[in-house]
């Protein structure tokens, strides 16, 4: 049982590594995550602010991972262009955009008062 659970974690971390290695947006999210965490330490934000920032970071990473997984699967199942495949990819990318905008808004709302 423990071995299967460890395998699940290994698979998940391998998936994140694939995301960062193969996707430009994955690398952008990694750099953004590092910058935001460093800024949080420098500005000594509150525990509540850390919780909000953590949820925002996790949401963006989850959305990007699901979007990338959908794109990989779509490209494997339907390598030729199809209108519905294009729509599915666009909708998934829109989900990443939506959560990224809300994460950026939360970041500005949290960090701006510390900076000013």
C-alpha positions, 0 to 999 in steps of 0.5 A, a space after each residue: 500500500 505504501 509503495 503504491 502511494 509513493 509511486 503516485 507521488 513520484 508520478 505527480 512530481 514527474 508530471 510537474 517536472 514535465 510541465 516545467 521542462 516542456 512548457 514555456 508557461 510552466 517556466 513562467 509560473 515557476 519564476 513567478 512562484 519563486 518571485 512571489 514567495 521571495 517577496 512574501 518573505 521580504 515583506 514579512 506578510 501575515 499568515 492569512 496573506 500566506 494562506 491566500 498566496 498559497 491558494 492562488 499559487 496552487 490554483 494557477 499550478 493546478 489549472 496549468 497542469 490540467 490545461 497541459 494534460 488536456 493538450 497532450 491528450 488531445 494531441 495524442 487522440 486527435 493529432 489533426 486539427 478539429 474545431 472541437 479540439 481547438 475549442 477544448 484547448 481554448 476553453 482550458 487555456 481560458 481557465 488558466 487565464 481566469 485563475 491567473 488574473 485572480 491570483 495576480 489581483 490577490 497578489 496586488 491587493 496583498 503586496 501593494 499596501 506592504 510596498 506603499 
